[in-house]
Amino acid sequence: MVISGRPDDPKLEQMARDVFALFPQCHRCGQTIDRFENADVRVHVQRVVHRGQCPPPSSVERVLSPPTAP
């Protein structure tokens, strides 16, 4: 039987939660997904991605000291 044919199966729900607990990072963008409800868990490939679009990557700004004269 195809897994997608059993959307209300409590065993699949538990398996999806277990996969999310093991792999809480999105496989598309690498960011951590904060809640199970925000995740789209693909049980058959054990893949977790953000539901919908991934959030924009956070930017890190570094301030460099001026170069010293040689």
N, C-alpha and C positions, 0 to 999 in steps of 0.2 A: 504494500500500500504506500502511496506517495505521502510524504510528510505534510505537504501543503493541503492535503485533503482532510487533515485532522487539526484545524485551527483551535479548537476548544479542548484539546487533550491536556489534562493536568500534568501528565508525565513530560510532554514536550515543553510545557511552560516551565517546569522545574529544570529541564535540561537547558533551556535558553537562559534561565537565571544563573545556572552553574557556569555556562560558557562566559556570560558577562562578568561573573565574579573572577574568573581566571584571566580574562582578556578585556579589561575596561578601556583600553585605548582604541581609538578609531583606526581602522586599517586603511582609510583613505588619507587622513591628515595627521595622524599620530597623536592627537590631543586626547586627554582623558575625558570620557563621557561621564558626567556627574551622576546620572540616575538611569536605572534600567528602562524607565518609561521613555527616555530620550534616545534609546538605542534601537537599532534595527539589527536583531541577532539572526544570523543565517546559520541555523543549527547544523545543517548537513555539511557545511564546510568550516564550521567553528570560526566564523568571521563576524566581527562586530563593527558597525559603522554608525555614524550619526544618522538619526531619522531625518530625512530631508537634506538640506545643505550643511556642510561643515562650517563652523564659525571661522571668521577670518583669522589668519595666524597672528599671534601677538608679535609686536615688533619690539626689539630691544635696541635702545639707543645707548651708544657708548661715547663718552667724552674722552678724546685722546689728548694727552699733553702735547704742547707744541714741540716740534723737533728741536733738538739741541744742535748748535753749530759745531761742525767738525773741527 
